[in-house]
Amino acid sequence: MGKVRMKMDKLKPCPFCAGKAEMLINEYNDSRKEYLVACTECDGMVERWRKTEEEAVAQWNRRVNNE
């Protein structure tokens, strides 16, 4: 299992510190992947890995006031 970091323009800034966010990808030997978004500044992150990039982005970009 390894982590690959990939910057994404469609990610909103960190809700905790307004820092840049990046996509983390866990790649498994059986070709499965999991996705998680985390802040590059404060290491803030969502609480669980997702099966698709789209799900991870939607989870990260979700805000209380829907901005």
NORKAHU-V421803 format. One record per residue. RES is the residue in one small letter. PSI is psi in degrees with one decimal (* if undefined). OMEGA is omega in radians with two decimals (none if undefined). Layout:
# NORKAHU-V421803
res: {RES;RES}
psi: {PSI;PSI}
omega: {OMEGA;OMEGA}
This chain:
# NORKAHU-V421803
res: {m;g;k;v;r;m;k;m;d;k;l;k;p;c;p;f;c;a;g;k;a;e;m;l;i;n;e;y;n;d;s;r;k;e;y;l;v;a;c;t;e;c;d;g;m;v;e;r;w;r;k;t;e;e;e;a;v;a;q;w;n;r;r;v;n;n;e}
psi: {125.9;162.7;131.0;129.9;138.2;124.2;144.5;126.7;-22.9;0.6;136.3;158.9;162.7;132.5;-11.6;-41.0;-1.4;17.1;174.3;143.4;156.3;155.9;130.0;139.0;122.9;123.4;127.2;159.9;-27.1;19.9;5.6;152.5;150.5;150.1;142.3;143.9;138.2;157.5;138.3;-14.0;-54.9;-0.2;17.1;145.3;166.0;167.3;-13.4;155.8;148.2;161.1;-20.9;156.7;-41.4;-42.6;-41.0;-42.0;-45.3;-40.5;-44.5;-43.8;-11.0;130.0;156.3;-42.9;10.5;34.2;*}
omega: {3.11;3.11;3.07;-3.12;-3.10;3.12;-3.09;3.13;-3.07;3.12;3.06;3.06;-3.14;3.13;-3.11;-3.06;-3.09;3.10;3.12;3.11;3.08;3.12;3.01;-3.11;2.99;3.09;-3.11;-3.13;-3.14;3.08;3.03;3.05;3.02;-3.03;3.12;3.10;3.13;3.11;3.11;-3.09;-3.02;-3.11;3.03;3.14;3.06;-2.95;3.14;3.11;3.13;-3.10;3.14;3.06;-3.10;3.11;-3.14;3.12;3.14;3.13;-3.13;-3.05;3.14;3.13;-3.12;-3.09;3.09;3.08;none}
